[in-house]
Amino acid sequence: MTTPRPTTDLSADEARRIALRAQGFLGTPNRRSGVRGILRHLGAVQLDTISVLARSHELIPYARLGSVGRKTVEKAYWTTASEGAPSAPHAFEYWSHAACILPVEEWPHFAFRRRAYRNRPHWNHDLPDGTYDQVIKQLRSEGPLTATELGGAKRTSEWWDWSGAKVAVERALMYGEVVCVERRGWKRVYDLAERAIPEALLHDELDDTECLRRLVRLAGQSLGVGTRADIADYHRLKGEQVDAVIADSGLVPVTVEGWGKPAWADPAALETPPRGRHRTTLLSPFDSLIWERARTERIFGFTHRLEAYVPKQKRVHGYFAMPVLAGGHLVGRVDPARDGRTLVAKQVTLDGPKAVPAVAQALVEAAGWVDCTDVRVERVDAPELREPLVQELTRATT
């Protein structure tokens, strides 16, 4: 691909601030639009099974809006019942960057992925004859249902040993015949797409090129500015897919100081300098601000790695170390836990003494959000900063 000549040169600081504003961390968030507005703004919110303070999809709006109620978050994402009738859906779950909650308006633009799943060889899981049709029939007559209600999620206790019903309904989910309409006790709740997706959106009419063009444009808007790899990673597209459509996506080529690679920006992000209040907050390791490790290092000079799947003896920062964002920079990280109504900072890493007040503020706010009344610090990587942090926490809580 021949990249057009860049029309704008950005400093590293300008690019960082553009990225922060695009992700909702700089400026005043639109609180009237709430959680649904955050979802539409980001385009995708990642789901994950790990829950320490809260699940990651709850932490995403918290980091941007502050102490929004956790029940409010769930209701905002998923279709909820109202006087016995389902309300209008606002989101669906599908494979984007990973398993993500997506705005329902984007259903047509994932047609390229649904077609790819339909056209590829079936998974290794065996599917007994008639099981797929039986699952669809049961959902039509009884849905929405969990895999357990469809006949059982697993054949044995092994996590990978799915039952025939689970294989069938997950295959139907990938194909787009079935939709996950909510999570109930972390179990997917499935329904037929024809019932869950608004009729105007329920189609696969867009060709692959148009789907990709839309997703590349959305990724650019959500990132503010990014390299080809950044944009591809957002919805897990292939580099060549990005190359095929980026010239017609509406994004504009720019150069960024120190990046060393061509970059593309949302033209709206270039129109006005990013100004406003910075958020101070703990970030989920699955936050889209820090999804791509190379981008995080390039923008913030911060190496981010989730260590939950690293053997305990090899962890450096902790099981669920959460980066701390303050003043537009990543200034440390905290590995949290809960002990009754005490938020425990099992391990704290600070980027020098200046980070102490911000980390204390982030800890106190997070504790209040999850209904904890106290914060306890166990270990600080720089021992001489432990007492200043404890003192700052005491001031913040009193």
N, C-alpha and C positions, 0 to 999 in steps of 0.2 A: 504494500500500500504506500502511495506517495502522500505524505502529510503536507497539507497546504501551509504556506508561510504564516507563522504566528502573527497575530495582529496586536497582541498585548504582552508586555513583559511584567511579571509579578515578582515582587521580592518574596523571600521565604516567609516573612512575617505576614505579608498580605495574603498569601496562600493559606497560611494557618488560620487566620481570622475568617477568611471566606469559608473554609471547611467547618469551622466552629459554628458560624451562623447557619450554614446549610443544614447542619445536624441539630440545630435548635438549642445551642449552648451559648449563644451570644445574641444579646438583644432581649426584648420582652416577648415571651411566648404568647400565642393567642389562647388565653385560658378559656375563652368561650367555646372554642372548638374542642378543647380538652383532649382526652386520650385518642378519640377518633381523628382529631386533627393531627396529632403526633403521628399516628399510623399513616395517614395520607401523605404527610410531609416526608416521612422516611421511606415510604413505599414498601417496607418489609420490616417485621419485628421478629427476631429469632426466638424460637422455643428451645428449651432444654430441660432435662429432667432434674438437674441439680437445684436444690433449694436450701440456701443457708439463711440469708436474711429474708429472701423471698425468691420466687422464680424469676428468671431473667426477663420474661415478657412483662412482669410487673415493675421491675427495676428500670426499664427503658423510659416509661412516662414519668416515673418518680424522679429520675435524674434531670429531666427537663422542666417538669411542672412543680416539683416539690411534693409535699405530703398529700397527694391525691389518694383517696381511700382505695384499698386493695379490692374491695367488692365492686367499687365503681369501675375499676380497671377491667375486671372480668366482664361486667355487664356491657361496657363500651365495646369490647372486642367482639363478643359472641352474640348470636341471635338469642334473645330472651323471650320468655312467654309473657303474654299480657292478656289476662282474662281468658285464658284457655286457647288463645290464638297466637301463632308465632308472629313476632314483630319483624319489621323489615331487616334483612341481614346487612351487616356492615362489613363483614370480613369473612374470609375462608382460609383454611390452612392448606399449604401446598409447598412443594420443593422450590425454593428460590436460592438464597445464599446457603441455606440449610432448610430444615423444616421451619417454616415461617408463617406468621399471621400476615395476610395480605389484604389490602383494601378490595372489597368485592368488585369495584369498578375495573380492577385489573384482570378479572377472569378471562376476558377475550384475548389478552396479550400473552397468556401462558398456553395458548393453543399449540404453539410450536413444540412445547415440551410434552404436552399430552399426546400429540401425534408421534413424537419420537418414542415415547413409551409403548404406544400401541404397535409400532412397527418393529420394535426390537425383539429379540428372542426372549421367551419367558424366563423368569428368575429360576434359580435352582430349586426353590420350593415346589414340590409336587402339588398339583391341584386335581383332586378326584373329579371324575366325570360328573357333571350336573351341579357341582357345588357353587360355581359362579352364578348360574341362573337361579339357584335356590336362594342365595344371599340377596340378589336383586329383588326376587319375589317377596322375600320376608321384609325387606326394607320398604317395599311399596305398600305392604299391608299393615306393617306394625311400626315403621320407623318414626323418628330417629332412634337408633340403637347403638350400643357399644358392641365390640367384638364378643364380649362375654355373653351378652344377650342374644347375639346371633348364633351362639352354639359353643362358645369357648374360644379364648385367645390362643391358648397353648395346648399342646398334647402332653408335654411333660413340664417339669419345673425349669428346664433349660431356657434361657432367654430367647434363643434363636429357633426353638422348636415350635413353630406356629402350627395351629390347627388349620384344617382345610378352610374353615369359615374366615379365619384371620387372613390367610393367603388370598382368598377370593376378594374380600372387601378391600384389602390394601391394593390389590391389582386394579380393582374398579376405581379406587381413589386416584391412582396414577393415570388411568385412562380418562378420568373426568366424568365417569358415569355416576360416581358417588362423591360426596363432599364431606369433609369434617366440619361440622357446624358449631362445635364447642368441645372443650375438654371438661370431663366430669370426673373428679378424683384422679386427674391426670390421664384418664382413659379417653381416647378419641370417641366422639359421638358421631355416627355416620348417618347421612340421609341421601336420598337421590338428588342429583344436581338439578333435575327438572323441577323439584319442589323447593330447593334451597337457594338457587340463584335466580335473581329477577329475570323475567322472560327476555327483556331487551338485551341482557348481557349473555344469555345462555346460547352461545354459538361459537363455532370454531371457524368462522368465515375468513378471518384475517390470515394472509399467507405468512410464511416464516419471516420474510423480509420485514413486513410491517410490524410483526410482533417484536422482532429484535430491535428495530428502529425505536419503537416506543420504550422498551426496557433500557436501552442505552441512554436515551434521553432522560428517563427517570433517574437512572443511576447518576448521571452527570448533575442533575438538579439536586439530588440528595447529598452528593459529595461536595458540590460547589465547584471544585476543580480536582482533576485526577489524571493519572496516566492511563494508558491503554489497559495495563494490568489492574489498576484500581477499579476502573469501570467494569471490566470483565468480571472481577471477583464479586461485585455487589449482588448480582443475581446468578452468579456462577455460569457465565457464558464462556464460550471458547474465544480465544484471541482472534481467530479468523472470523468469527461471527461479528465481533465488534468492528473489525476492519471493514467488513462488507457494508456496514450501514452508517458508520460514524460520520462520514462526510455529509450525509443527508439527515442527521439526527437533530440538527439545530444547535449542537454544541460548537464552540469556536476554539480553534487552536491557540494556545498560549505558551509562553516559556516561563518557567519558575526557577528562580535563583537556587542553585545547588541541587536541583533534581536530576539533571543530567539525562533526562528522557523527555520526549515530546509529551505535552499535556493538553487537556481539553477542559473548557470551563463552560458553565451555564452562563449565557450572555446576561441574564437578569442579575446574576451575582456580581457582574462586573460594573453594573450601572451605578451603584452607590457604594461608597466605602462602608465596610462592616463596622458598625459601632454599637455601643450599648453595654448593658450589664453582663458580666461573665457569671456563669453558674459555678458554684462550689459544691461538689458532690462526689460521692462514691459512684464508680461506674461498674456495671456488670462486665465481666470478661467477654460477654457475648454482645456488647453494645456495638452498633454499627459504626460509631466513631472510630473504633479500634479493631474492626474486623480483620483488616489486612495488616499483617505484622510489618512488612516492608514499608507500607505507607505510614504506619504509626511511628516507626523509627525515623522516616524521612521528615515527617511534619513536626514531631514532638521530641525527637532524640531519645525515645523511650522504648525499651525492649519489653514487649508484652508477650507473655506465654501463659496459657492456662495449664496449671500443674495438677489438676484433679486426676488426670490419667497418667501422671508420672509416679513411679514408686516413691513411697513416703521418704525413704532415706536419700533420694536424689532431688527432692524439692528444695528450691532456693527461697521462694517467697511465700509458699503455703498452698494449701489445697484449692482455695477459691479466692486467691489474692485479687482484690478489687483496686484498680488504679484510682487515684484521687485527682480530680480535675479542679483547678483553682486558678483564677486569673488568666485563663486561656492556655495553661500549661499543665502537664501531668507532673505532679510534685511529690508523688510517693505512692504507696499501696498499702492496703490493709487486708489481712486474712481474717475474716470475721467468723464468729460462732455465736450461739445463743445458750445462755444458762439461766433458765427461768425467764425473769424479766430484766436480765442483765445482758447487754450487748458486750461480747468479749472480743477484744482486738488481740487475737492469738499472736500475731506477728505484724509489726509495723515497720515499713521502710520509708525513710524520710529523705527528701532531697535537700538536706541541710536545715539549719535552725529556722530559716524563714518559712519553711513549710509547716511548722508546728501549729500555728493558729488555724490554718486552713484545714489540716487533717482533723484537728479537734472539732472544728465546726461541722465538717462532714460527718464525723462519728456521732455527734450529738443529734444532728438532724435525722440521720438514719435510725438512731435508737428510738427517737420519738415516733417516727413513721411506723415502726414495727411494734409499737406499744411496749418498749423497754424503758425502764425508769433510771437505769444506771449504765455506765460504761466502765469496763475493767480492761486495763492494758496488761498483757502478759509479757511480751517481749518486744523490744525495739532494737533494730539492727545496730543503730548507733547508741550504745548504752547511755552516753552522756546526755542524750535528748529525751530519755524516758521521763525523768522528773519534770522537765519543762512541759512535756506533753500532758502529764497527769495534772499539773497545775492549771494548764490551759483548759483541760476538760472540766476541772472543778469550777473554774470561773464561768465557763459556758453553761454548765448545768445549774448554777445558782443565780 
